[in-house]
Amino acid sequence: QLQLMESGGGSMQSGGSLRLSCVASGGKLDLYAIGWFRQVSGKEREGVSCISSSGGNTHYADSVKGRFVVSRDYAKNTVYLEMNNLKPEDTAVYYCAAVLSVSSLKNCAPTYGGRFYTSGMDYWGKGTLVTVSS
């Protein structure tokens, strides 16, 4: 059973940077596409970014494009989300999720854009809180 754990959240002033990590245990992430999601209390969870199993494809929500960068380290079984130029509206609990890349839709393919985030994830982390103050 794959288990995911996020870390790296915290409090930051507007304009700052944070790097979130998503470490997997109980299995290898090599065959999984990874999505980063965030949720503000009382609101629906939204997809932020994804990366394909090979790392060759990435996608970003318009709200974070140009500021966030997703990457993965196969040796460390870890996926990262580098968040730059943070804004107060980035405040949320951030989750990583893994889905077996059995199709292009479930592998963060550019063709499908944001549909990856609603395609159904197999495993979820418990989240890490990011708070950005103005």
Backbone hydrogen bonds in HBPLUS format (Angstrom, degrees):
<---DONOR---> <-ACCEPTOR-->    atom                        ^
c    i                          cat <-CA-CA->   ^        H-A-AA   ^      H-
h    n   atom  resd res      DA  || num        DHA   H-A  angle D-A-AA Bond
n    s   type  num  typ     dist DA aas  dist angle  dist       angle   num
A0003-GLN N   A0025-SER O   2.83 MM  22  5.19 157.9  1.88 156.7 157.5     1
A0025-SER N   A0003-GLN O   2.86 MM  22  5.19 150.9  1.95 148.0 155.8     2
A0005-MET N   A0023-VAL O   2.94 MM  18  5.30 145.3  2.06 142.3 153.4     3
A0023-VAL N   A0005-MET O   2.93 MM  18  5.30 159.9  1.98 151.0 146.2     4
A0007-SER N   A0021-SER O   2.93 MM  14  5.24 139.8  2.09 143.8 148.9     5
A0021-SER N   A0007-SER O   2.87 MM  14  5.24 162.5  1.90 143.9 148.5     6
A0010-GLY N   A0129-LEU O   2.94 MM 119  6.17 110.3  2.44 136.3 154.8     7
A0131-THR N   A0010-GLY O   2.88 MM 121  6.13 167.9  1.90 154.5 155.3     8
A0012-MET N   A0131-THR O   2.82 MM 119  6.22 150.2  1.91 162.0 171.7     9
A0133-SER N   A0012-MET O   2.90 MM 121  6.37 152.8  1.97 150.1 158.7    10
A0016-GLY N   A0013-GLN O   3.03 MM   3  5.75 155.3  2.09 145.8 147.9    11
A0014-SER N   A0133-SER O   2.67 MM 119  5.65 136.9  1.85 174.6 170.3    12
A0015-GLY N   A0086-LEU O   2.70 MM  71  4.85 162.1  1.74 139.2 145.7    13
A0086-LEU N   A0016-GLY O   3.01 MM  70  5.44 176.1  2.01 151.6 152.7    14
A0018-LEU N   A0083-MET O   2.90 MM  65  5.22 151.2  1.99 144.4 153.9    15
A0083-MET N   A0018-LEU O   2.73 MM  65  5.22 170.4  1.74 178.1 177.7    16
A0020-LEU N   A0081-LEU O   2.89 MM  61  5.00 166.6  1.90 142.4 140.7    17
A0081-LEU N   A0020-LEU O   2.88 MM  61  5.00 150.7  1.96 139.3 143.1    18
A0022-CYS N   A0079-VAL O   2.75 MM  57  5.07 135.3  1.95 153.6 165.0    19
A0079-VAL N   A0022-CYS O   2.97 MM  57  5.07 154.7  2.04 134.8 142.4    20
A0024-ALA N   A0077-ASN O   3.08 MM  53  5.81 163.7  2.11 169.9 174.9    21
A0032-TYR N   A0029-LEU O   2.88 MM   3  5.25 166.7  1.89 124.8 128.4    22
A0101-SER N   A0031-LEU O   3.06 MM  70  6.12 177.4  2.07 160.3 160.3    23
A0033-ALA N   A0099-VAL O   2.90 MM  66  5.44 154.5  1.96 167.7 160.8    24
A0099-VAL N   A0033-ALA O   2.96 MM  66  5.44 157.1  2.02 155.9 161.7    25
A0034-ILE N   A0051-ILE O   3.01 MM  17  5.45 157.3  2.06 156.9 162.0    26
A0051-ILE N   A0034-ILE O   2.91 MM  17  5.45 147.7  2.01 151.7 161.5    27
A0035-GLY N   A0097-ALA O   2.83 MM  62  5.18 162.4  1.87 147.4 153.5    28
A0097-ALA N   A0035-GLY O   2.87 MM  62  5.18 143.9  2.00 150.7 157.2    29
A0036-TRP N   A0049-SER O   2.70 MM  13  5.16 165.4  1.72 160.8 160.3    30
A0048-VAL N   A0036-TRP O   2.78 MM  12  5.45 168.0  1.79 155.6 153.9    31
A0049-SER N   A0036-TRP O   3.28 MM  13  5.16 159.1  2.33 132.1 135.5    32
A0037-PHE N   A0095-TYR O   2.77 MM  58  5.08 164.2  1.80 153.0 157.7    33
A0095-TYR N   A0037-PHE O   2.79 MM  58  5.08 161.4  1.82 137.4 143.8    34
A0038-ARG N   A0046-GLU O   2.93 MM   8  5.53 152.7  2.01 151.8 160.8    35
A0046-GLU N   A0038-ARG O   2.88 MM   8  5.53 166.5  1.90 161.2 163.9    36
A0039-GLN N   A0093-VAL O   2.89 MM  54  5.33 145.4  2.01 141.6 152.9    37
A0093-VAL N   A0039-GLN O   3.02 MM  54  5.33 174.0  2.02 143.8 143.5    38
A0043-LYS N   A0040-VAL O   2.84 MM   3  5.42 155.3  1.90 148.3 148.2    39
A0061-ALA N   A0048-VAL O   2.85 MM  13  5.11 157.7  1.90 148.6 145.4    40
A0050-CYS N   A0059-HIS O   3.03 MM   9  5.28 147.1  2.15 137.3 141.6    41
A0059-HIS N   A0050-CYS O   3.06 MM   9  5.28 144.7  2.19 141.3 141.9    42
A0052-SER N   A0057-ASN O   2.88 MM   5  5.23 157.8  1.93 151.0 154.0    43
A0055-GLY N   A0052-SER O   3.00 MM   3  4.96 138.5  2.17  97.5 110.2    44
A0064-VAL N   A0061-ALA O   3.01 MM   3  5.64 158.4  2.06 119.0 125.2    45
A0065-LYS N   A0061-ALA O   3.04 MM   4  6.03 126.9  2.33 151.4 166.3    46
A0067-ARG N   A0064-VAL O   2.90 MM   3  5.42 158.6  1.95 138.9 141.8    47
A0068-PHE N   A0064-VAL O   3.08 MM   4  5.68 153.0  2.16 161.6 161.5    48
A0084-ASN N   A0067-ARG O   3.02 MM  17  5.07 150.8  2.11 129.5 138.1    49
A0069-VAL N   A0082-GLU O   2.81 MM  13  4.99 150.7  1.89 141.9 150.7    50
A0082-GLU N   A0069-VAL O   2.76 MM  13  4.99 164.1  1.78 160.3 155.7    51
A0071-SER N   A0080-TYR O   3.15 MM   9  5.26 156.1  2.21 134.6 138.3    52
A0080-TYR N   A0071-SER O   2.79 MM   9  5.26 165.3  1.81 145.8 150.9    53
A0073-ASP N   A0078-THR O   2.79 MM   5  5.34 168.4  1.80 164.0 167.0    54
A0077-ASN N   A0073-ASP O   2.92 MM   4  5.96 107.9  2.45 135.9 154.6    55
A0078-THR N   A0073-ASP O   3.13 MM   5  5.34 166.4  2.15 147.9 150.2    56
A0077-ASN N   A0074-TYR O   3.13 MM   3  4.79 149.4  2.23  92.5 101.8    57
A0090-ASP N   A0087-LYS O   2.83 MM   3  5.41 164.0  1.85 121.9 126.9    58
A0091-THR N   A0088-PRO O   3.09 MM   3  5.65 165.8  2.11 117.3 121.0    59
A0092-ALA N   A0130-VAL O   2.97 MM  38  5.53 144.9  2.10 145.7 156.7    60
A0130-VAL N   A0092-ALA O   2.89 MM  38  5.53 168.5  1.90 160.2 164.0    61
A0094-TYR N   A0128-THR O   2.80 MM  34  5.29 174.2  1.81 149.7 147.8    62
A0128-THR N   A0094-TYR O   2.88 MM  34  5.29 142.3  2.02 137.7 149.6    63
A0125-GLY N   A0096-CYS O   2.97 MM  29  5.62 150.5  2.06 170.4 166.8    64
A0098-ALA N   A0123-TYR O   2.91 MM  25  5.18 151.1  1.99 136.2 145.3    65
A0122-ASP N   A0098-ALA O   2.82 MM  24  5.78 143.9  1.95 138.1 149.8    66
A0123-TYR N   A0098-ALA O   3.04 MM  25  5.18 153.4  2.12 147.7 152.1    67
A0102-VAL N   A0100-LEU O   2.79 MM   2  5.68 136.1  1.99 110.6  96.5    68
A0107-ASN N   A0104-SER O   3.00 MM   3  4.91 158.2  2.05 108.4 110.1    69
A0109-ALA N   A0104-SER O   3.33 MM   5  5.38 149.9  2.42 160.0 156.4    70
A0112-TYR N   A0109-ALA O   3.06 MM   3  5.82 146.3  2.17 122.1 128.9    71
A0113-GLY N   A0110-PRO O   3.14 MM   3  5.19 147.5  2.25 102.0 111.6    72
A0115-ARG N   A0112-TYR O   2.97 MM   3  5.50 161.9  2.01 143.0 141.6    73
A0117-TYR N   A0114-GLY O   3.17 MM   3  5.91 142.0  2.32 117.3 123.4    74
A0118-THR N   A0115-ARG O   3.21 MM   3  5.52 145.3  2.34 106.5 115.4    75
A0119-SER N   A0116-PHE O   3.07 MM   3  5.14 165.7  2.09 110.6 113.5    76
